[in-house]
Amino acid sequence: MYPNLKAEMARNNIEIKMIMDATGKSRAAVSNNLNGRGSFSIDEAIKIRNTIFPDASIDYLFALSEK
């Protein structure tokens, strides 16, 4: 799930800890979301985009398939 988000994390050396800090979620919850066993809320998606990927669109980052 979220292949674009995962790709951007890899390209920009973003670790799960940064997503945890942005969302307030546990490591397990973030990992589950990134691997399709959950999803980020709209508020969490906005926080991730605003704090870590300000130049990317929410639609791109949180697409369920690669674009």
PyMOL Python script that loads the backbone (N, CA, C, O; Angstrom):
from pymol import cmd

cmd.read_pdbstr("""\
ATOM      1  N   MET A   1       0.843  -1.180   0.000  1.00  0.00           N
ATOM      2  CA  MET A   1       0.000   0.000   0.000  1.00  0.00           C
ATOM      3  C   MET A   1       0.890   1.245   0.000  1.00  0.00           C
ATOM      4  O   MET A   1       1.995   1.223   0.541  1.00  0.00           O
ATOM      5  N   TYR A   2       0.421   2.291  -0.587  1.00  0.00           N
ATOM      6  CA  TYR A   2       1.137   3.567  -0.676  1.00  0.00           C
ATOM      7  C   TYR A   2       2.518   3.424  -1.334  1.00  0.00           C
ATOM      8  O   TYR A   2       3.519   3.836  -0.749  1.00  0.00           O
ATOM      9  N   PRO A   3       2.583   2.857  -2.519  1.00  0.00           N
ATOM     10  CA  PRO A   3       3.885   2.668  -3.160  1.00  0.00           C
ATOM     11  C   PRO A   3       4.629   3.981  -3.412  1.00  0.00           C
ATOM     12  O   PRO A   3       5.858   4.007  -3.348  1.00  0.00           O
ATOM     13  N   ASN A   4       3.919   5.059  -3.694  1.00  0.00           N
ATOM     14  CA  ASN A   4       4.593   6.350  -3.938  1.00  0.00           C
ATOM     15  C   ASN A   4       5.198   6.899  -2.651  1.00  0.00           C
ATOM     16  O   ASN A   4       6.307   7.434  -2.658  1.00  0.00           O
ATOM     17  N   LEU A   5       4.475   6.767  -1.558  1.00  0.00           N
ATOM     18  CA  LEU A   5       4.993   7.219  -0.270  1.00  0.00           C
ATOM     19  C   LEU A   5       6.247   6.425   0.082  1.00  0.00           C
ATOM     20  O   LEU A   5       7.251   7.002   0.499  1.00  0.00           O
ATOM     21  N   LYS A   6       6.193   5.117  -0.084  1.00  0.00           N
ATOM     22  CA  LYS A   6       7.347   4.278   0.213  1.00  0.00           C
ATOM     23  C   LYS A   6       8.532   4.628  -0.698  1.00  0.00           C
ATOM     24  O   LYS A   6       9.674   4.654  -0.241  1.00  0.00           O
ATOM     25  N   ALA A   7       8.267   4.896  -1.972  1.00  0.00           N
ATOM     26  CA  ALA A   7       9.330   5.263  -2.904  1.00  0.00           C
ATOM     27  C   ALA A   7       9.960   6.596  -2.518  1.00  0.00           C
ATOM     28  O   ALA A   7      11.182   6.737  -2.556  1.00  0.00           O
ATOM     29  N   GLU A   8       9.140   7.569  -2.149  1.00  0.00           N
ATOM     30  CA  GLU A   8       9.661   8.871  -1.727  1.00  0.00           C
ATOM     31  C   GLU A   8      10.450   8.762  -0.430  1.00  0.00           C
ATOM     32  O   GLU A   8      11.454   9.450  -0.249  1.00  0.00           O
ATOM     33  N   MET A   9       9.999   7.905   0.467  1.00  0.00           N
ATOM     34  CA  MET A   9      10.752   7.676   1.702  1.00  0.00           C
ATOM     35  C   MET A   9      12.141   7.134   1.370  1.00  0.00           C
ATOM     36  O   MET A   9      13.137   7.589   1.933  1.00  0.00           O
ATOM     37  N   ALA A  10      12.208   6.172   0.464  1.00  0.00           N
ATOM     38  CA  ALA A  10      13.490   5.581   0.080  1.00  0.00           C
ATOM     39  C   ALA A  10      14.380   6.614  -0.618  1.00  0.00           C
ATOM     40  O   ALA A  10      15.569   6.717  -0.314  1.00  0.00           O
ATOM     41  N   ARG A  11      13.806   7.377  -1.553  1.00  0.00           N
ATOM     42  CA  ARG A  11      14.583   8.382  -2.297  1.00  0.00           C
ATOM     43  C   ARG A  11      15.160   9.463  -1.397  1.00  0.00           C
ATOM     44  O   ARG A  11      16.250   9.980  -1.637  1.00  0.00           O
ATOM     45  N   ASN A  12      14.405   9.791  -0.357  1.00  0.00           N
ATOM     46  CA  ASN A  12      14.799  10.904   0.515  1.00  0.00           C
ATOM     47  C   ASN A  12      15.358  10.458   1.868  1.00  0.00           C
ATOM     48  O   ASN A  12      15.510  11.267   2.783  1.00  0.00           O
ATOM     49  N   ASN A  13      15.661   9.170   1.983  1.00  0.00           N
ATOM     50  CA  ASN A  13      16.202   8.615   3.231  1.00  0.00           C
ATOM     51  C   ASN A  13      15.336   8.946   4.446  1.00  0.00           C
ATOM     52  O   ASN A  13      15.851   9.291   5.510  1.00  0.00           O
ATOM     53  N   ILE A  14      14.032   8.838   4.279  1.00  0.00           N
ATOM     54  CA  ILE A  14      13.086   9.091   5.354  1.00  0.00           C
ATOM     55  C   ILE A  14      12.842   7.777   6.090  1.00  0.00           C
ATOM     56  O   ILE A  14      12.489   6.770   5.475  1.00  0.00           O
ATOM     57  N   GLU A  15      13.027   7.791   7.388  1.00  0.00           N
ATOM     58  CA  GLU A  15      12.826   6.596   8.196  1.00  0.00           C
ATOM     59  C   GLU A  15      11.434   6.591   8.818  1.00  0.00           C
ATOM     60  O   GLU A  15      10.776   7.626   8.920  1.00  0.00           O
ATOM     61  N   ILE A  16      11.009   5.415   9.225  1.00  0.00           N
ATOM     62  CA  ILE A  16       9.687   5.269   9.853  1.00  0.00           C
ATOM     63  C   ILE A  16       9.561   6.206  11.048  1.00  0.00           C
ATOM     64  O   ILE A  16       8.473   6.713  11.320  1.00  0.00           O
ATOM     65  N   LYS A  17      10.648   6.441  11.760  1.00  0.00           N
ATOM     66  CA  LYS A  17      10.623   7.327  12.939  1.00  0.00           C
ATOM     67  C   LYS A  17      10.093   8.709  12.588  1.00  0.00           C
ATOM     68  O   LYS A  17       9.380   9.315  13.388  1.00  0.00           O
ATOM     69  N   MET A  18      10.423   9.211  11.422  1.00  0.00           N
ATOM     70  CA  MET A  18       9.930  10.531  11.017  1.00  0.00           C
ATOM     71  C   MET A  18       8.417  10.507  10.797  1.00  0.00           C
ATOM     72  O   MET A  18       7.720  11.461  11.140  1.00  0.00           O
ATOM     73  N   ILE A  19       7.916   9.416  10.224  1.00  0.00           N
ATOM     74  CA  ILE A  19       6.466   9.265  10.034  1.00  0.00           C
ATOM     75  C   ILE A  19       5.790   9.137  11.399  1.00  0.00           C
ATOM     76  O   ILE A  19       4.719   9.699  11.627  1.00  0.00           O
ATOM     77  N   MET A  20       6.429   8.390  12.304  1.00  0.00           N
ATOM     78  CA  MET A  20       5.902   8.251  13.668  1.00  0.00           C
ATOM     79  C   MET A  20       5.791   9.613  14.338  1.00  0.00           C
ATOM     80  O   MET A  20       4.770   9.938  14.943  1.00  0.00           O
ATOM     81  N   ASP A  21       6.851  10.405  14.225  1.00  0.00           N
ATOM     82  CA  ASP A  21       6.862  11.736  14.849  1.00  0.00           C
ATOM     83  C   ASP A  21       5.787  12.647  14.250  1.00  0.00           C
ATOM     84  O   ASP A  21       5.144  13.409  14.971  1.00  0.00           O
ATOM     85  N   ALA A  22       5.596  12.567  12.949  1.00  0.00           N
ATOM     86  CA  ALA A  22       4.610  13.425  12.277  1.00  0.00           C
ATOM     87  C   ALA A  22       3.178  13.054  12.652  1.00  0.00           C
ATOM     88  O   ALA A  22       2.314  13.923  12.768  1.00  0.00           O
ATOM     89  N   THR A  23       2.935  11.757  12.841  1.00  0.00           N
ATOM     90  CA  THR A  23       1.566  11.287  13.058  1.00  0.00           C
ATOM     91  C   THR A  23       1.226  10.966  14.511  1.00  0.00           C
ATOM     92  O   THR A  23       0.055  10.949  14.891  1.00  0.00           O
ATOM     93  N   GLY A  24       2.254  10.711  15.323  1.00  0.00           N
ATOM     94  CA  GLY A  24       2.006  10.289  16.700  1.00  0.00           C
ATOM     95  C   GLY A  24       1.651   8.813  16.808  1.00  0.00           C
ATOM     96  O   GLY A  24       1.222   8.347  17.863  1.00  0.00           O
ATOM     97  N   LYS A  25       1.833   8.076  15.707  1.00  0.00           N
ATOM     98  CA  LYS A  25       1.529   6.648  15.703  1.00  0.00           C
ATOM     99  C   LYS A  25       2.753   5.843  16.125  1.00  0.00           C
ATOM    100  O   LYS A  25       3.889   6.307  16.026  1.00  0.00           O
ATOM    101  N   SER A  26       2.496   4.633  16.594  1.00  0.00           N
ATOM    102  CA  SER A  26       3.585   3.731  16.979  1.00  0.00           C
ATOM    103  C   SER A  26       4.283   3.191  15.731  1.00  0.00           C
ATOM    104  O   SER A  26       3.759   3.271  14.620  1.00  0.00           O
ATOM    105  N   ARG A  27       5.481   2.638  15.945  1.00  0.00           N
ATOM    106  CA  ARG A  27       6.237   2.025  14.845  1.00  0.00           C
ATOM    107  C   ARG A  27       5.410   0.924  14.193  1.00  0.00           C
ATOM    108  O   ARG A  27       5.358   0.825  12.967  1.00  0.00           O
ATOM    109  N   ALA A  28       4.764   0.099  15.010  1.00  0.00           N
ATOM    110  CA  ALA A  28       3.967  -1.005  14.470  1.00  0.00           C
ATOM    111  C   ALA A  28       2.811  -0.487  13.626  1.00  0.00           C
ATOM    112  O   ALA A  28       2.526  -1.037  12.562  1.00  0.00           O
ATOM    113  N   ALA A  29       2.147   0.563  14.088  1.00  0.00           N
ATOM    114  CA  ALA A  29       1.004   1.112  13.349  1.00  0.00           C
ATOM    115  C   ALA A  29       1.456   1.708  12.014  1.00  0.00           C
ATOM    116  O   ALA A  29       0.799   1.503  10.993  1.00  0.00           O
ATOM    117  N   VAL A  30       2.559   2.435  12.014  1.00  0.00           N
ATOM    118  CA  VAL A  30       3.069   3.019  10.770  1.00  0.00           C
ATOM    119  C   VAL A  30       3.492   1.911   9.817  1.00  0.00           C
ATOM    120  O   VAL A  30       3.169   1.953   8.630  1.00  0.00           O
ATOM    121  N   SER A  31       4.204   0.936  10.326  1.00  0.00           N
ATOM    122  CA  SER A  31       4.634  -0.194   9.497  1.00  0.00           C
ATOM    123  C   SER A  31       3.429  -0.915   8.904  1.00  0.00           C
ATOM    124  O   SER A  31       3.425  -1.253   7.720  1.00  0.00           O
ATOM    125  N   ASN A  32       2.412  -1.151   9.720  1.00  0.00           N
ATOM    126  CA  ASN A  32       1.193  -1.798   9.224  1.00  0.00           C
ATOM    127  C   ASN A  32       0.550  -0.971   8.115  1.00  0.00           C
ATOM    128  O   ASN A  32       0.122  -1.522   7.100  1.00  0.00           O
ATOM    129  N   ASN A  33       0.482   0.322   8.297  1.00  0.00           N
ATOM    130  CA  ASN A  33      -0.114   1.187   7.278  1.00  0.00           C
ATOM    131  C   ASN A  33       0.678   1.140   5.975  1.00  0.00           C
ATOM    132  O   ASN A  33       0.100   1.052   4.892  1.00  0.00           O
ATOM    133  N   LEU A  34       1.997   1.199   6.087  1.00  0.00           N
ATOM    134  CA  LEU A  34       2.835   1.181   4.891  1.00  0.00           C
ATOM    135  C   LEU A  34       2.745  -0.155   4.154  1.00  0.00           C
ATOM    136  O   LEU A  34       2.974  -0.218   2.946  1.00  0.00           O
ATOM    137  N   ASN A  35       2.416  -1.208   4.874  1.00  0.00           N
ATOM    138  CA  ASN A  35       2.353  -2.537   4.269  1.00  0.00           C
ATOM    139  C   ASN A  35       0.932  -3.021   3.996  1.00  0.00           C
ATOM    140  O   ASN A  35       0.718  -4.206   3.738  1.00  0.00           O
ATOM    141  N   GLY A  36      -0.038  -2.112   4.053  1.00  0.00           N
ATOM    142  CA  GLY A  36      -1.394  -2.445   3.642  1.00  0.00           C
ATOM    143  C   GLY A  36      -2.263  -3.096   4.689  1.00  0.00           C
ATOM    144  O   GLY A  36      -3.332  -3.616   4.370  1.00  0.00           O
ATOM    145  N   ARG A  37      -1.823  -3.077   5.941  1.00  0.00           N
ATOM    146  CA  ARG A  37      -2.639  -3.659   7.001  1.00  0.00           C
ATOM    147  C   ARG A  37      -3.318  -2.567   7.831  1.00  0.00           C
ATOM    148  O   ARG A  37      -3.627  -2.765   9.006  1.00  0.00           O
ATOM    149  N   GLY A  38      -3.538  -1.445   7.217  1.00  0.00           N
ATOM    150  CA  GLY A  38      -4.173  -0.302   7.851  1.00  0.00           C
ATOM    151  C   GLY A  38      -4.049   0.871   6.905  1.00  0.00           C
ATOM    152  O   GLY A  38      -3.536   0.730   5.795  1.00  0.00           O
ATOM    153  N   SER A  39      -4.514   2.019   7.336  1.00  0.00           N
ATOM    154  CA  SER A  39      -4.403   3.192   6.477  1.00  0.00           C
ATOM    155  C   SER A  39      -4.223   4.438   7.336  1.00  0.00           C
ATOM    156  O   SER A  39      -4.583   4.470   8.512  1.00  0.00           O
ATOM    157  N   PHE A  40      -3.657   5.453   6.709  1.00  0.00           N
ATOM    158  CA  PHE A  40      -3.503   6.735   7.383  1.00  0.00           C
ATOM    159  C   PHE A  40      -4.801   7.512   7.250  1.00  0.00           C
ATOM    160  O   PHE A  40      -5.472   7.447   6.220  1.00  0.00           O
ATOM    161  N   SER A  41      -5.149   8.242   8.292  1.00  0.00           N
ATOM    162  CA  SER A  41      -6.320   9.118   8.223  1.00  0.00           C
ATOM    163  C   SER A  41      -5.972  10.327   7.358  1.00  0.00           C
ATOM    164  O   SER A  41      -4.807  10.559   7.037  1.00  0.00           O
ATOM    165  N   ILE A  42      -6.974  11.076   6.994  1.00  0.00           N
ATOM    166  CA  ILE A  42      -6.752  12.307   6.217  1.00  0.00           C
ATOM    167  C   ILE A  42      -5.847  13.256   7.001  1.00  0.00           C
ATOM    168  O   ILE A  42      -4.925  13.843   6.436  1.00  0.00           O
ATOM    169  N   ASP A  43      -6.108  13.406   8.292  1.00  0.00           N
ATOM    170  CA  ASP A  43      -5.291  14.297   9.116  1.00  0.00           C
ATOM    171  C   ASP A  43      -3.839  13.834   9.164  1.00  0.00           C
ATOM    172  O   ASP A  43      -2.924  14.654   9.099  1.00  0.00           O
ATOM    173  N   GLU A  44      -3.625  12.530   9.275  1.00  0.00           N
ATOM    174  CA  GLU A  44      -2.258  12.001   9.291  1.00  0.00           C
ATOM    175  C   GLU A  44      -1.578  12.220   7.949  1.00  0.00           C
ATOM    176  O   GLU A  44      -0.403  12.582   7.901  1.00  0.00           O
ATOM    177  N   ALA A  45      -2.299  12.006   6.870  1.00  0.00           N
ATOM    178  CA  ALA A  45      -1.738  12.219   5.531  1.00  0.00           C
ATOM    179  C   ALA A  45      -1.312  13.677   5.358  1.00  0.00           C
ATOM    180  O   ALA A  45      -0.248  13.955   4.804  1.00  0.00           O
ATOM    181  N   ILE A  46      -2.127  14.586   5.824  1.00  0.00           N
ATOM    182  CA  ILE A  46      -1.801  16.009   5.724  1.00  0.00           C
ATOM    183  C   ILE A  46      -0.563  16.333   6.560  1.00  0.00           C
ATOM    184  O   ILE A  46       0.309  17.075   6.109  1.00  0.00           O
ATOM    185  N   LYS A  47      -0.481  15.787   7.762  1.00  0.00           N
ATOM    186  CA  LYS A  47       0.687  16.021   8.618  1.00  0.00           C
ATOM    187  C   LYS A  47       1.955  15.485   7.964  1.00  0.00           C
ATOM    188  O   LYS A  47       2.990  16.152   7.979  1.00  0.00           O
ATOM    189  N   ILE A  48       1.882  14.282   7.388  1.00  0.00           N
ATOM    190  CA  ILE A  48       3.046  13.694   6.722  1.00  0.00           C
ATOM    191  C   ILE A  48       3.474  14.567   5.552  1.00  0.00           C
ATOM    192  O   ILE A  48       4.655  14.880   5.403  1.00  0.00           O
ATOM    193  N   ARG A  49       2.526  14.955   4.733  1.00  0.00           N
ATOM    194  CA  ARG A  49       2.856  15.799   3.578  1.00  0.00           C
ATOM    195  C   ARG A  49       3.440  17.132   4.024  1.00  0.00           C
ATOM    196  O   ARG A  49       4.471  17.561   3.506  1.00  0.00           O
ATOM    197  N   ASN A  50       2.791  17.789   4.979  1.00  0.00           N
ATOM    198  CA  ASN A  50       3.231  19.119   5.405  1.00  0.00           C
ATOM    199  C   ASN A  50       4.603  19.114   6.079  1.00  0.00           C
ATOM    200  O   ASN A  50       5.397  20.032   5.876  1.00  0.00           O
ATOM    201  N   THR A  51       4.881  18.090   6.873  1.00  0.00           N
ATOM    202  CA  THR A  51       6.130  18.088   7.637  1.00  0.00           C
ATOM    203  C   THR A  51       7.293  17.418   6.919  1.00  0.00           C
ATOM    204  O   THR A  51       8.447  17.777   7.151  1.00  0.00           O
ATOM    205  N   ILE A  52       7.007  16.445   6.047  1.00  0.00           N
ATOM    206  CA  ILE A  52       8.097  15.671   5.445  1.00  0.00           C
ATOM    207  C   ILE A  52       8.211  15.872   3.941  1.00  0.00           C
ATOM    208  O   ILE A  52       9.321  15.941   3.412  1.00  0.00           O
ATOM    209  N   PHE A  53       7.095  15.966   3.251  1.00  0.00           N
ATOM    210  CA  PHE A  53       7.084  16.075   1.783  1.00  0.00           C
ATOM    211  C   PHE A  53       6.270  17.282   1.318  1.00  0.00           C
ATOM    212  O   PHE A  53       5.283  17.104   0.603  1.00  0.00           O
ATOM    213  N   PRO A  54       6.647  18.490   1.697  1.00  0.00           N
ATOM    214  CA  PRO A  54       5.818  19.660   1.384  1.00  0.00           C
ATOM    215  C   PRO A  54       5.644  19.944  -0.102  1.00  0.00           C
ATOM    216  O   PRO A  54       4.704  20.639  -0.487  1.00  0.00           O
ATOM    217  N   ASP A  55       6.526  19.423  -0.939  1.00  0.00           N
ATOM    218  CA  ASP A  55       6.424  19.688  -2.372  1.00  0.00           C
ATOM    219  C   ASP A  55       5.618  18.633  -3.128  1.00  0.00           C
ATOM    220  O   ASP A  55       5.387  18.774  -4.329  1.00  0.00           O
ATOM    221  N   ALA A  56       5.190  17.579  -2.435  1.00  0.00           N
ATOM    222  CA  ALA A  56       4.425  16.497  -3.081  1.00  0.00           C
ATOM    223  C   ALA A  56       2.937  16.679  -2.813  1.00  0.00           C
ATOM    224  O   ALA A  56       2.543  17.253  -1.798  1.00  0.00           O
ATOM    225  N   SER A  57       2.122  16.190  -3.727  1.00  0.00           N
ATOM    226  CA  SER A  57       0.678  16.277  -3.509  1.00  0.00           C
ATOM    227  C   SER A  57       0.212  15.085  -2.672  1.00  0.00           C
ATOM    228  O   SER A  57       0.811  14.010  -2.695  1.00  0.00           O
ATOM    229  N   ILE A  58      -0.845  15.304  -1.953  1.00  0.00           N
ATOM    230  CA  ILE A  58      -1.444  14.221  -1.157  1.00  0.00           C
ATOM    231  C   ILE A  58      -1.906  13.103  -2.085  1.00  0.00           C
ATOM    232  O   ILE A  58      -1.722  11.924  -1.782  1.00  0.00           O
ATOM    233  N   ASP A  59      -2.504  13.470  -3.210  1.00  0.00           N
ATOM    234  CA  ASP A  59      -2.977  12.458  -4.162  1.00  0.00           C
ATOM    235  C   ASP A  59      -1.841  11.554  -4.617  1.00  0.00           C
ATOM    236  O   ASP A  59      -2.012  10.339  -4.711  1.00  0.00           O
ATOM    237  N   TYR A  60      -0.691  12.138  -4.897  1.00  0.00           N
ATOM    238  CA  TYR A  60       0.465  11.355  -5.334  1.00  0.00           C
ATOM    239  C   TYR A  60       0.986  10.475  -4.201  1.00  0.00           C
ATOM    240  O   TYR A  60       1.141   9.267  -4.381  1.00  0.00           O
ATOM    241  N   LEU A  61       1.257  11.061  -3.042  1.00  0.00           N
ATOM    242  CA  LEU A  61       1.851  10.313  -1.946  1.00  0.00           C
ATOM    243  C   LEU A  61       0.987   9.147  -1.487  1.00  0.00           C
ATOM    244  O   LEU A  61       1.497   8.070  -1.177  1.00  0.00           O
ATOM    245  N   PHE A  62      -0.305   9.363  -1.446  1.00  0.00           N
ATOM    246  CA  PHE A  62      -1.189   8.364  -0.846  1.00  0.00           C
ATOM    247  C   PHE A  62      -2.022   7.587  -1.861  1.00  0.00           C
ATOM    248  O   PHE A  62      -3.040   6.987  -1.515  1.00  0.00           O
ATOM    249  N   ALA A  63      -1.579   7.607  -3.119  1.00  0.00           N
ATOM    250  CA  ALA A  63      -2.222   6.775  -4.145  1.00  0.00           C
ATOM    251  C   ALA A  63      -2.016   5.312  -3.755  1.00  0.00           C
ATOM    252  O   ALA A  63      -0.977   4.946  -3.205  1.00  0.00           O
ATOM    253  N   LEU A  64      -3.005   4.492  -4.043  1.00  0.00           N
ATOM    254  CA  LEU A  64      -2.911   3.084  -3.682  1.00  0.00           C
ATOM    255  C   LEU A  64      -2.168   2.263  -4.722  1.00  0.00           C
ATOM    256  O   LEU A  64      -1.863   1.093  -4.494  1.00  0.00           O
ATOM    257  N   SER A  65      -1.875   2.879  -5.872  1.00  0.00           N
ATOM    258  CA  SER A  65      -1.033   2.232  -6.880  1.00  0.00           C
ATOM    259  C   SER A  65      -0.077   3.289  -7.416  1.00  0.00           C
ATOM    260  O   SER A  65      -0.339   4.487  -7.304  1.00  0.00           O
ATOM    261  N   GLU A  66       1.032   2.843  -7.998  1.00  0.00           N
ATOM    262  CA  GLU A  66       2.038   3.795  -8.483  1.00  0.00           C
ATOM    263  C   GLU A  66       1.507   4.665  -9.601  1.00  0.00           C
ATOM    264  O   GLU A  66       0.759   4.217 -10.470  1.00  0.00           O
ATOM    265  N   LYS A  67       1.915   5.925  -9.555  1.00  0.00           N
ATOM    266  CA  LYS A  67       1.538   6.881 -10.604  1.00  0.00           C
ATOM    267  C   LYS A  67       2.780   7.527 -11.140  1.00  0.00           C
ATOM    268  O   LYS A  67       2.701   8.368 -12.035  1.00  0.00           O
TER     269      LYS A  67
END
""", "prot")
cmd.dss("prot")
cmd.show_as("cartoon", "prot")
cmd.util.cbc("prot")
cmd.orient("prot")
